[in-house]
């Protein structure tokens, strides 16, 4: 009853922005933000009345040996 997999779009398009900062010689932190511009569902889908977009945020740190 709540399976909307046939109503999902097969193609998404959007933008990605990210950056990296070196804290010290061996440590760094980074962040990445992905945002899709088009709706997750097809245009004729009416069960959910608001627009849903994929948004991903990735934050991490690294160590160089």
MDAnalysis code that builds the backbone (N, CA, C; Angstrom):
import MDAnalysis as mda
import numpy as np

u = mda.Universe.empty(195, n_residues=65, atom_resindex=np.repeat(np.arange(65), 3), trajectory=True)
u.add_TopologyAttr("name", ["N", "CA", "C"] * 65)
u.add_TopologyAttr("resid", np.arange(1, 66))
u.add_TopologyAttr("resname", ["UNK", "UNK", "UNK", "UNK", "UNK", "UNK", "UNK", "UNK", "UNK", "UNK", "UNK", "UNK", "UNK", "UNK", "UNK", "UNK", "UNK", "UNK", "UNK", "UNK", "UNK", "UNK", "UNK", "UNK", "UNK", "UNK", "UNK", "UNK", "UNK", "UNK", "UNK", "UNK", "UNK", "UNK", "UNK", "UNK", "UNK", "UNK", "UNK", "UNK", "UNK", "UNK", "UNK", "UNK", "UNK", "UNK", "UNK", "UNK", "UNK", "UNK", "UNK", "UNK", "UNK", "UNK", "UNK", "UNK", "UNK", "UNK", "UNK", "UNK", "UNK", "UNK", "UNK", "UNK", "UNK"])
u.atoms.positions = np.array([
    [0.795, -1.216, 0.000],
    [0.000, 0.000, 0.000],
    [0.833, 1.275, 0.000],
    [1.986, 1.301, 0.643],
    [2.817, 2.507, 0.676],
    [4.076, 2.339, -0.167],
    [3.978, 1.587, -1.238],
    [5.114, 1.389, -2.135],
    [4.980, 2.349, -3.313],
    [5.781, 3.416, -3.304],
    [5.735, 4.425, -4.354],
    [6.891, 4.265, -5.348],
    [7.524, 3.115, -5.395],
    [8.712, 2.942, -6.230],
    [8.424, 3.105, -7.721],
    [7.219, 2.835, -8.167],
    [6.880, 3.024, -9.587],
    [6.662, 4.489, -9.938],
    [6.514, 5.353, -8.924],
    [6.261, 6.771, -9.156],
    [7.519, 7.630, -9.040],
    [8.670, 7.019, -8.759],
    [9.911, 7.772, -8.621],
    [10.503, 8.098, -9.990],
    [11.162, 9.229, -10.068],
    [11.879, 9.583, -11.303],
    [13.129, 8.713, -11.416],
    [13.510, 8.409, -12.626],
    [14.714, 7.601, -12.845],
    [15.939, 8.472, -13.086],
    [15.753, 9.778, -13.242],
    [16.866, 10.685, -13.501],
    [16.746, 11.893, -12.577],
    [17.808, 12.226, -11.892],
    [17.871, 13.395, -11.022],
    [19.001, 14.298, -11.508],
    [18.819, 15.597, -11.383],
    [19.891, 16.524, -11.723],
    [19.961, 17.582, -10.637],
    [21.185, 18.049, -10.385],
    [21.350, 19.009, -9.307],
    [22.737, 19.612, -9.288],
    [23.165, 20.006, -8.096],
    [24.458, 20.664, -7.932],
    [25.168, 20.086, -6.716],
    [26.482, 20.222, -6.741],
    [27.313, 19.754, -5.641],
    [28.328, 20.834, -5.319],
    [28.502, 21.089, -4.032],
    [29.504, 22.044, -3.589],
    [30.223, 21.428, -2.392],
    [31.502, 21.684, -2.306],
    [32.264, 21.107, -1.205],
    [33.548, 21.863, -0.963],
    [34.163, 21.523, 0.130],
    [35.421, 22.166, 0.467],
    [36.214, 21.336, 1.456],
    [37.476, 21.704, 1.567],
    [38.389, 21.018, 2.470],
    [39.278, 22.056, 3.139],
    [39.571, 21.827, 4.410],
    [40.387, 22.763, 5.167],
    [41.441, 21.984, 5.951],
    [42.704, 22.404, 5.839],
    [43.796, 21.763, 6.567],
    [43.925, 22.400, 7.949],
    [43.639, 21.614, 8.988],
    [43.741, 22.115, 10.355],
    [45.206, 22.233, 10.787],
    [45.950, 21.189, 10.526],
    [47.389, 21.157, 10.806],
    [48.054, 20.457, 9.635],
    [49.278, 20.108, 9.777],
    [50.011, 19.479, 8.667],
    [49.385, 18.133, 8.271],
    [48.914, 17.368, 9.231],
    [48.401, 16.024, 8.935],
    [46.887, 15.889, 9.055],
    [46.194, 16.851, 9.614],
    [44.748, 16.752, 9.822],
    [44.003, 17.717, 8.896],
    [42.919, 17.228, 8.341],
    [42.044, 18.094, 7.546],
    [40.585, 17.701, 7.759],
    [39.697, 18.644, 7.503],
    [38.260, 18.391, 7.559],
    [37.661, 18.747, 6.198],
    [36.543, 18.128, 5.892],
    [35.915, 18.400, 4.604],
    [34.397, 18.308, 4.740],
    [33.708, 18.930, 3.804],
    [32.246, 18.877, 3.745],
    [31.814, 18.908, 2.283],
    [30.754, 18.194, 1.982],
    [30.166, 18.116, 0.647],
    [28.655, 18.247, 0.765],
    [28.035, 19.082, -0.046],
    [26.586, 19.236, -0.057],
    [26.082, 18.959, -1.469],
    [25.135, 18.025, -1.589],
    [24.492, 17.691, -2.861],
    [23.025, 18.069, -2.765],
    [22.513, 18.752, -3.799],
    [21.112, 19.148, -3.843],
    [20.575, 18.875, -5.242],
    [19.457, 18.144, -5.315],
    [18.818, 17.867, -6.602],
    [17.725, 18.889, -6.854],
    [17.684, 19.441, -8.065],
    [16.747, 20.498, -8.408],
    [15.344, 19.990, -8.730],
    [15.239, 18.816, -9.308],
    [13.897, 18.353, -9.671],
    [13.295, 17.503, -8.546],
    [11.986, 17.339, -8.611],
    [11.236, 16.599, -7.604],
    [11.590, 15.116, -7.672],
    [11.533, 14.429, -6.546],
    [11.826, 13.000, -6.496],
    [10.764, 12.199, -7.244],
    [9.504, 12.642, -7.155],
    [8.398, 11.935, -7.797],
    [8.079, 12.528, -9.165],
    [7.439, 11.736, -9.995],
    [7.007, 12.183, -11.319],
    [5.981, 13.294, -11.189],
    [5.805, 14.070, -12.244],
    [4.940, 15.259, -12.177],
    [3.460, 14.926, -11.974],
    [3.000, 13.733, -12.359],
    [1.590, 13.384, -12.186],
    [1.295, 12.708, -10.846],
    [2.281, 12.612, -9.954],
    [2.109, 11.996, -8.642],
    [1.416, 12.979, -7.701],
    [0.317, 12.561, -7.045],
    [-0.463, 13.482, -6.209],
    [-0.637, 13.020, -4.766],
    [-0.096, 11.880, -4.359],
    [-0.304, 11.377, -2.995],
    [0.399, 12.241, -1.951],
    [1.526, 12.830, -2.294],
    [2.244, 13.743, -1.405],
    [2.136, 15.129, -2.035],
    [1.606, 16.078, -1.298],
    [1.263, 17.378, -1.881],
    [2.419, 18.361, -1.945],
    [3.524, 18.097, -1.271],
    [4.657, 19.023, -1.296],
    [5.796, 18.441, -2.116],
    [6.687, 19.294, -2.552],
    [7.820, 18.895, -3.386],
    [8.926, 18.286, -2.528],
    [9.443, 17.154, -2.946],
    [10.526, 16.489, -2.212],
    [11.777, 16.460, -3.092],
    [12.908, 16.835, -2.523],
    [14.178, 16.864, -3.234],
    [15.213, 16.071, -2.444],
    [16.146, 15.454, -3.161],
    [17.250, 14.769, -2.489],
    [18.276, 15.798, -2.036],
    [18.627, 15.750, -0.754],
    [19.649, 16.622, -0.183],
    [20.584, 15.738, 0.637],
    [21.879, 15.795, 0.336],
    [22.866, 14.993, 1.045],
    [23.970, 15.898, 1.571],
    [24.370, 15.699, 2.814],
    [25.479, 16.420, 3.417],
    [26.464, 15.401, 3.950],
    [27.705, 15.524, 3.532],
    [28.763, 14.621, 3.951],
    [29.837, 15.453, 4.652],
    [30.123, 15.123, 5.891],
    [31.143, 15.823, 6.672],
    [32.127, 14.787, 7.178],
    [33.411, 15.104, 7.120],
    [34.403, 14.136, 7.586],
    [35.723, 14.781, 7.912],
    [36.645, 13.943, 8.320],
    [38.006, 14.405, 8.610],
    [38.989, 13.398, 8.060],
    [40.192, 13.841, 7.885],
    [41.221, 12.966, 7.348],
    [42.556, 13.161, 8.054],
    [43.380, 12.146, 7.945],
    [44.716, 12.175, 8.505],
    [45.687, 11.711, 7.433],
    [46.718, 12.483, 7.181],
    [47.748, 12.108, 6.206],
    [48.926, 11.483, 6.933],
    [49.339, 10.328, 6.466],
    [50.501, 9.647, 7.058],
    [51.782, 10.145, 6.479],
])
